């Protein structure tokens, strides 16, 4: 005969098991109410993860489920710790009550809640009030604590506590984000955010969106209406008909927008960016430099095949260096690539005509200083801005859908600048972070529009065929990624 204490414990285990399968969370766990982009977010290993999603794309569900999994100690893709301390951060207490708090409660069975501390309202009816802290029973013993915070509190309210995670429901002010980063530091915790980018080019754009390739701890994805199979198609079509293009980009696709729009809006990172591969020396075509001292100096190495495809294959991008130091870095890349020199052994490159101006330090021009350090620069470049932009756009993707500009992934600064180059007033791009784009434009403008046809050796024909196959494999791989 089973002892009463053992029987009671078994009954409690069975009740717990039943409650887990009767909840909204169970439908998410079993895949009944989850889509692929949400799963990718949960699987990502980075400690700073963001979902940029349109309205009703399931982004907030991601954050709420991630939070509950961590609190309950049942995360299917991560090692679960015994006790967890986290925050859910909303824009205001009202938004907290209506969105983050409501979502969390919808995924919690009441039997999982050990205690609730209220800021306002009664804890026996928490959904109608504002929660301060909620204590959650872990499946295998222990108690986790989730605190709710709002950005309308002062930064001081975010100090002092060590945390395992912070969930930002929508974009917080930068100072609060930095304070929360400090809170997870000593526990090696993580930050994740779910937001619709409606505020334009804020710190999230600069620090998260543009830095995904540079910071190994940063991860993000965009979720659009098309990614959520649970939305009604007629409702989608109705909403789309009522919105401007910028609104659609933000509210439908979770994309960052600016009042002037992207200059190179036809750039597609999945198609214009390729993994590095060996380029035959016969295709080496040119080097282009945009000089800078306090600002970054940008230099890229370009190759071009007989079909007119341009490949950006190497990058030097640095600020606060002397011409001698820049020259050494550029020559090191040239030596590694075995780049050809001219008849007197100097490396040749295009350079902004501003390089003819004399420096205060030496009373010599930048062109002269580069020459003294082994690089012969040609300042006779075509600097027409709008014609140059149009020509670059055609190489990125023309009206027929053909792409002729391919950037190696080891050139992250050019990729970052293209993604952040926006139109400003009077149809002129905003003059910010465009060093790579200036010298890209100089190089593209140096290409003759109708190059003469030349005989191609059988080796070159073989290379072109392999190159085309390589690019198509890369496109297919990225398409199905």
N, C-alpha and C positions, 0 to 999 in steps of 0.2 A: 504493500500500500504506500502511495506517495505521501511524503510529509506535506503538511499544510503550507509551509514556507516555500518548498520547492514547487508545489502546485500553483501557488500564487505567482511565483516568478515566471513560470511557463505561460500562465494566462496573460501576464503583462507582455511577454515577448510576442505572443500571438496577436494581442490587441495592437501592439506597435507595428507588427508586420502588416496587418490588415489596414491600419490607418495609412501606411506608406503607399499602399496600392490603391487607396480610395481618393487620393489627392490630385490636385492639378499638377503637382510636381511629378507624380508618377507618369502622367501623359507626356511630359517633357522628357523624363528619363528614358522612356521606352521609344521615343522618336515619333510619337503620335502627333505632338504639337511642337516640333522643332524643325528648322530648315538648315541647310548645309552651311551657310555663312555663320550661323550661331554656333554650330559645332566647331568650326575653325577657330572662333574666338576662344571657346573653352579649352581647346587643345593647345593653343599657343603657349610657349614656355617663357616668353619674355616677361619681365617684371613690370613693364610699363605698357599696358595694352589699351587700345582705344577702338571703339566702334563709331564710325561716322555714318549715321543712318538717317534716312528720311523719316518723316512722320509715319507711324504705323508699319514700320519695317521689322519690328521685333527687337530693336536695339535695347530698350529698357528691360525686356524679358531676359536678355542676356545677362545684364547686370544683376537683376534680382535673383535669378537662378544661381549664378556664380556665387553670390553672397550667401544664399541659403546652403548650397553645397559645402562651402567652406565652414560655415557655422555648425552645420550638422556633422561634419567630418565624413562626408560621403562623395567627395569630388571624384568622378570616374577617371580623370586624366592626371591627377596630381597626388603626391604623397600627403596624406591627411595628418595634421597635427592634433594633439590631444585637446588642447584648449586654444580658442581663437579670440582675438580682440580686434574688432574692425569698426569702421565708420561708414555710414552712407551719407553723402554730402549733397544737399539740394540747394537750389538758388534762394529759396525762402522757406519759412515754416509752412506756409500755405501750400506751396508746391510739394514740399516734403509729404504733407498729409495726403494730398490728392494723387501723387505719383509714386515716388520711391517707397514710402511707408505702405501705401495701398498694395503695391506689387509684392513687397516682402510678405505682408500678412496673407495675401492670396495664395502664396506657396507654402505657408506654414500651417500644419495641422495644429489646432489648439492644444492638443496633448503634448506637443513638443515644446511649448512655452513654459519655462520655469517661473518667470516673473516679468513684470513690465513696470517701468517707472515712467510716469507721465509728466510732460510739461504743462499740459492742460487737458481737461476732460477726465473721464473715469477709465481705469484700466480694465474693467469688465466690459467696456465697449471702446476699445482702443482706436478703431477706425474712425470714430467721430471726433477724436481729440488729436493732440500732437504728442508723439512718443519721444521721451528723452533717451531711454535705454531699454533694450529688450534682451532677456536672458534665455538662451536656447539650449535645450538638452541635446547633447551629442548622442549619436546612435550607440556608440560603444563606451559610454560613460563620460562624465565631465560636463561642464557648462561653458558655453561660448557667450560672448557679450557683443551686441551690436549697438553702437551709439549713433544717434541721428544728429547731424549738424546742418546748419544753413549758412549760406554765404552772406546773409545780411547781419550775421554776428561779426564782431571784430576779429582780427587775426589772432589776438591774444587768447580767444576762446579755443583756438586750434593748437595751443602749445602744451607741452609737458607730458603728454601720454605716449607710450610706446605701443605701436599697433602692428598687427600682422597684415592688414590690408585696408585700403580706402577705395570705396566706389564713388565716383563722381557721376551723379545723374545730371547731365548737361554741363556745359563749360563753366568752371569756376574762375574767379579772378586769379591773376598770376601769383599774387602774394600768398593766397590761401593754398594754391597748388604747391608752392615751394615749401610752405609750412608742413603740409601733409607728407611731402617727400621726406622731410626730416623725421616725421613720426614713425615711418616704417624702416628707417635706416638701421637701428640697432637690432631689429628682429629679422633683418634681411627680408622684409615684407614686400608687398607688391601694390601697385596702383592700377586701377582700370577705370575707364571712363566710357560712358555711352552718351552721345550727343548728336543733335542736328546742328550743323555749322551755319547759323543764321547771322553771326556777328561780323562776317567778313574775315579779313586776314589778321587774326589775332595771334597771341603767343602760341596757341595750339597749332596754328598753321606753320609757324616758324620752328617750333621746338619738337613737334611730333610729326606732322605731315612731311616736312622737308627733310627731317633727320632720320627717317626710317632706315635708310641705307648706311648711314654713318654711325648710328648708335645701335649696338647689338641688343640692347635691352628695350628698345622701342619697337612696337608692333602696332599696326592698325589695319583696318579693312573698311571698305565702303559697302553699305547694304542699301539696296534700292528696293522699290516696290516690286520689281520683277523677281527679286530674290525670295520674296515671301509668298509661298503658294497658297496661303490661307486668306489672302485678300480677295475681295470680290472684284472681278475685272471691270464690270460696269461702273462700280464706284471709282476705280482708278481712272477710267477714261473721263468721268465727270470732273474729278478733281484736276486732272491735267488740262482740261479745256479752260479752266478758270485761272490758270497761273501763267506768269511770265516765264521766260526761259531761265532767268536767274533763280526764281522761286522754285522752278522744277528741279534745277540742279541741286539746290539745298534740300528741299522738302521731299523730293522723290528719290534722288540719288545719293544724298548725304555728301554732296561735293561743296567745297569752299567756293564762294563767289565774291566778286568785287564789282563795283558799279561799272567799271570799264570793260571787264572781261579779260580773259587770258589772251595774250598776243599770239602764242602758238597753241591755240585751242585744238589743233589737229594732231598734236603730239600724243602718242600712245606709248607709255612706258613698256607695255608688254610686246610692242612690235618694233619700236625705234631703238630700244636698248637690247643689246645682245651680250652673251658671255664672250669674253676675249678668246680669240683663236689666232693661230699663226698667220700672218699676212706676208706673202712673198715680197721681197725687196723691190721687184719690178713695179709694184703698185704704190710704193711710197710716193707721195705727191707734194706735200707742203707742211710747213710749220707756221703757226700764226700766234702773235703775242699781243696782248693788251697790257701795257706797262702800268705799274702802280708801285707806290712806296708805302705810304700808310694804308691805302686801299690795297686789295689783293692784286698781284700780278697773275694773269692767266695765260697759259701757253698750252696749246694742244698740237698733237701730231696727227696728220690726216693722210689717209690712203684713198685711192680712187681706182676702180676697175674700168675696163673698156666699155661697160654698159652705162657708165656714169654714176654708179653707186658710190657714195662717200662713206668712209669709215673713220670715226674718231677713235684712235687706238691708244693714245697715251696722254697723260695730263700732268702738268706742273701748275699748282695753284697755291700761292702763299703770300702773306703780307709781312711788312716790317723786316724785309731783307734788303741787303745791298745788291746792286747790279752784279757784282762779282759772285755773290751767293746764289742769286737767281741763275746766272749763267752756268755755274757749276752744276746745279740741279738739272738744268735743261740738257747740258752736255752729257751728264750721266745717263739720262734717258736715251739720248741719241746713240751713245756707245752701246747700251744694252740692246737697242734695236738694230745696231749696225747701220745707222742712217747715213746716207751719202753726204760728202762734203763737196765744196766747189774746188776749182783748180788750185787755190792757195790754202786748202785744208780747212776752210772755215765753214761752219754750219750756216745755212741760209734760212731766213724766216721773214714773213710779213710782220709789220708792226704799225700800230696806230701812228698817224702823222704827228700826234702830240709828242712822240718820242724825239722829235727834232728840237724841242725846247731844251734849254740848258738848265742843269740842276744848280741849286744854290751851293751845294757842297763842293763841286769840282769845277764849275763854269764850263763843263762839257755837256753835250747833249746825251740823252739816253742812247741814241743810235751810236754815238761815238764810244760810249762806255761798253756797250755790248760788243762792238767791233774789237775793242782792246781785250775783251775776254773771250774771243773766239767765235762770235756769232755775228754774221753780216746780216743786218736787218734792212728791209725795204719799206720805207714809209709811204711809198706811192700807192696807197690803197684807196679803193672806192668806199667812201664813208656815207653815201646817201642812205639815210635811215629807212624810209618807207619802201623804196625799191628793194633795198637789201632784205628787209623783213619779208616782203612778198616772195623773194627768191628762196629764202630759207624755208618758208612755209611750203613752197612747191616741192622742195627736197624732202621735207618731213612727210608730206602726203599731198599729192596733187589731186585734181578734181576727179581723175579716173580711179583714185584709190591706191595708186602706186607709191611706194615709199622708197626713197633713194638715200636717206640719211640714217645711218646706223651707228649708235654710240656704244662703245665698249663699256661694260658695267664698272670698269676700273677708272672711270672718269666721273665720279659722283658729283663734283661741283657743277659741271655743265648740265647734268641731269637736273640737279636741284634748281639751278637758275632758270631753266626752261619751264619748270613746273611753277615757278613763282614770278613770272614776267607778265605784268598786267598793264593794260592801257590806262592812262590817266586823262587829264584834261586836254582838250584840243586835239584828240586823236594822236597823242604822243605817249609812248610808253613811259611809265614811272622810272626815273633814273635811280635805280636801286638794285644792287646785286646783279649786274649785267655784264661783268667783265668777260666771262666766257662767251657770252652771246655777242659781244662786240667783235671779238676776234674770229668767232665762227662766221659772222656776217662778212668780215673782210675776206676770209678764205673763200666762202661760197661765191662772193661777187667777183673773185679773181678767175672763176671757172668760165670758160667760153661756153655760150649757150648751145652752140652747134659744133662740137669738136669734130675734127677730121677723122674719118674712118681709117683705121690702120690694120694691116695684116696681123693676125694673131697666131702665134705658134701653137702646135698641138698641145704643148704643156699648158699654155695659158687657157686654151679652150677647156682642158680638163679641169683646171683650177676654177674657172668660172662656173662650170657645171657643178662642181663640189660645193662651191660657195653658195649657189642658189639653193641647193639641197639643204645645206646647213641652216640657211636663213628660214626656209620653210619648216624644217624640224623645230627650230626655235619658236616660230610662230605657233605651230601646232601644240608644242609643249606648254606655252604660256596660255593658249586658248583653253586647254583642258585642265589647267592648274587649279 
